[in-house]
Amino acid sequence: MTGALHLLLDLTPWRMAGPGGFRLCSEGTIESYGGPGLFWYADRTFQDFLLLVEWRITRAEDNSGVFVRAPPLTDSPQPAIERGYEIQIDDRGLDPVTNVTGSALHVTGAIYQLAPAVRRASLPAGQWNEFEISVRGPTISVRLNGEEVSRLEHASRQPCGYIGLQNHHEGSAVRFRNLRVVPYLPDS
């Protein structure tokens, strides 16, 4: 992909906020452990871009997310949750407040608590999935395995920020690979 930044080829620019972390599994593949935390790319911010990333869960209970437009972090991932945007990875769709599964605002592909996933498009545990996350102006759209699953038309938290990967809780192991960012050119 021309002009793409491949962000998992060098983990040096990445920083960890919160407990747990990510371990290198093979060249270009990382896996979450512990948490809750956020592994964020600290070298630069992104405003309007297309983010492509492959991920897979190992069990139905695995939970993670891909963050966009997150603020810079230190010890806690909380500012990213409050001021950034999380594209959810949780095939159960567990609402943490009600402890009920099947919530469209918490299922894989939803823009966490802001835009519901309108369909389920993830593959079973153990198989690789691909997000295509388009972030342009006030619009964030999410395609999962080629199908649009959510869209937020009036994203107003912050117009620019960092990219991050969530490690949600002890026992959850989500793998990521092929994380590429393609900045949109003005008027493209």
Protein Blocks (a to p, Z undefined) as FASTA:
>chain_A
ZZiacfklpmklpccedehidddfbghiacdeejddddddfkbccfbdcdddddddfbfk
bccdddehiacdfkbmklmmmmmccddddfkopafklopghiaklgghiaghkaccfbdf
bdcehiacddddddehjbccddeehiafbdcfblckbgcdcdddddfbghiacddehiac
ddddehZZ
